[in-house]
Amino acid sequence: MSSVTSDKLTAEPGIQSVEIGMEVLSTLARQSTPQSLSAMAVACGMSRTKVYRYLSSLVRTGFVERELGTGYYRLSGGSVQLGVAALANVDFIRIASELLASICDDLQECVILTIWSDRGPVIVRWEEPARQIAMNLKLGSTMPLLNSATGHVFGAYMPPEATDFIVREELKNKRNTKLGAKTGVETFAQARTLFADVAKKGFGQAEGSMLYSIHAFARPVFEFDGGLAGTISSLGLEGDFDISPDGPTATKLAGWAEQISGRLGYRAD
């Protein structure tokens, strides 16, 4: 955990005591159990006397309360109300869209945002680098679950009752059969094995299985409660696109997905 130190404060005018108080509150919020004064002092990097003053103010303002019996500190109703109000204004598409140009510039590859619909994963935002890539995709396009990196992520993290009928339909229709052969998925059981593997790895990957000569990575973005908010995917041409799971494209995409999840209130265990 990070300490509460003055070097974290910005150079812009502000009230330092308020900023430190909010850091104390944030530190308490990151704890999974009520905390003693000594534990909070260590977590905040403050003396017991100093952290006690901030905690006392937070108790008086209704953001923190003390547990009966132990006297340990925990969040109270004021913090809950504040969190609910913040979550009401949080939106995956809005937050991710604000960052999309920066993500595209960082990766130098095409980047798409996708959310779930009753038809499956749907593209809602699209950003291309200066060197445009010809793809038969557009806003509103539905991505297949079996043949796309994006679809693999949704198959891995969405409830089976939401995806099973689409998987069965794709298998029945043999959608993109020649391309789909690259995934090795021919049965429902194989599809479930593929999705389990994606969930274990934490990302989806496709090498020409949806579009010829187009490779892709997809990463999940999570809501505050751990549910899937959507995906962020990077696509590029075979030969130019780094398909290595440990390469810079995959690594950078993972970092952006983690950042967006964090802004949505998600915290990995």
JOQUI-V830579 format. One record per residue. PHI is phi in whole degrees, 0 to 359 (NA if undefined). PSI is psi as a letter, one per 40 degrees, with the letter a starting at -180 (none if undefined). BURIAL is + if it has 16 or more other ideal C-beta (glycine too) atoms within 10 Angstrom, else -. Layout:
# JOQUI-V830579
phi	psi	burial
PHI	PSI	BURIAL
PHI	PSI	BURIAL
This chain:
# JOQUI-V830579
phi	psi	burial
NA	i	-
277	i	-
275	i	-
271	h	+
229	i	-
294	d	-
288	e	-
275	e	-
281	i	-
283	i	-
279	e	-
288	i	-
301	i	-
186	a	-
253	h	-
301	d	-
296	d	-
293	d	-
297	d	-
292	d	+
300	d	+
290	d	-
294	d	+
297	d	+
297	d	+
296	d	-
297	d	+
295	d	+
296	d	-
281	e	-
275	i	+
273	e	-
223	i	-
305	i	+
242	i	+
283	i	-
299	d	+
298	d	-
295	d	+
293	d	+
299	d	+
293	d	-
297	d	+
270	e	+
70	f	-
238	i	+
286	i	-
301	d	-
296	d	-
292	d	-
293	d	+
297	d	-
297	d	-
292	d	+
296	d	+
298	d	-
295	d	+
292	d	+
294	d	-
295	d	-
270	e	-
88	e	-
268	e	+
225	i	+
224	i	+
254	h	+
291	h	-
296	i	-
93	d	-
269	d	-
78	e	-
292	i	+
264	i	+
210	i	+
293	i	+
239	a	+
304	d	-
298	d	+
291	d	+
298	d	-
298	d	-
296	d	-
295	d	-
296	d	-
297	d	-
293	d	-
294	d	-
295	d	-
254	e	-
265	h	-
214	h	-
302	d	+
297	d	-
296	d	-
294	d	+
293	d	+
296	d	-
298	d	-
261	e	+
300	d	+
297	d	-
294	d	-
295	d	+
299	d	+
295	d	-
290	d	+
275	d	+
57	f	+
219	i	+
295	h	+
231	h	+
231	i	+
252	h	+
224	h	+
237	i	+
273	i	+
224	i	-
291	e	-
262	e	-
118	a	+
292	h	+
237	h	+
286	h	+
245	e	+
214	i	+
211	h	+
222	h	+
245	i	-
286	i	-
302	d	-
275	g	-
290	i	-
243	h	+
285	h	-
223	i	+
273	f	-
227	i	+
205	i	-
302	h	-
92	e	-
296	i	-
265	h	-
267	h	+
291	i	+
286	d	+
272	d	+
250	e	+
239	i	+
299	d	+
298	d	+
299	d	+
299	d	+
293	d	+
295	d	+
297	d	+
282	d	+
248	e	+
279	i	+
299	i	-
305	d	-
295	d	-
273	d	-
249	d	+
302	d	+
292	d	-
290	d	+
301	d	+
296	d	-
293	d	-
295	d	+
294	d	+
295	d	-
277	e	-
51	f	-
298	h	-
50	f	+
307	d	-
295	d	-
289	d	+
297	d	+
301	d	-
293	d	-
277	e	+
75	e	-
261	h	+
235	e	-
230	i	-
298	d	-
298	d	-
294	d	-
296	d	+
295	d	+
295	d	-
299	d	+
295	d	+
296	d	-
294	d	-
296	d	+
298	d	+
291	d	-
283	d	-
94	e	-
204	i	+
256	i	+
216	h	+
222	h	+
236	g	-
71	e	-
276	e	+
249	d	+
234	h	+
302	h	-
67	e	-
247	h	+
253	i	+
204	i	+
239	i	+
223	h	+
236	i	+
283	i	+
241	h	+
253	i	+
285	i	+
300	d	+
267	e	-
92	e	-
286	i	-
281	h	+
276	d	+
169	a	+
229	i	+
238	h	+
232	i	+
239	h	+
232	i	+
200	i	+
283	i	-
303	h	-
100	d	-
258	d	-
277	h	+
279	h	+
270	e	+
293	h	-
300	d	-
255	e	-
281	i	-
297	d	-
296	d	+
296	d	+
293	d	-
294	d	+
299	d	+
299	d	+
296	d	-
293	d	+
297	d	+
295	d	-
296	d	-
295	d	+
301	d	+
298	d	-
290	d	+
276	e	+
97	e	-
281	h	+
228	h	-
292	i	-
289	none	-
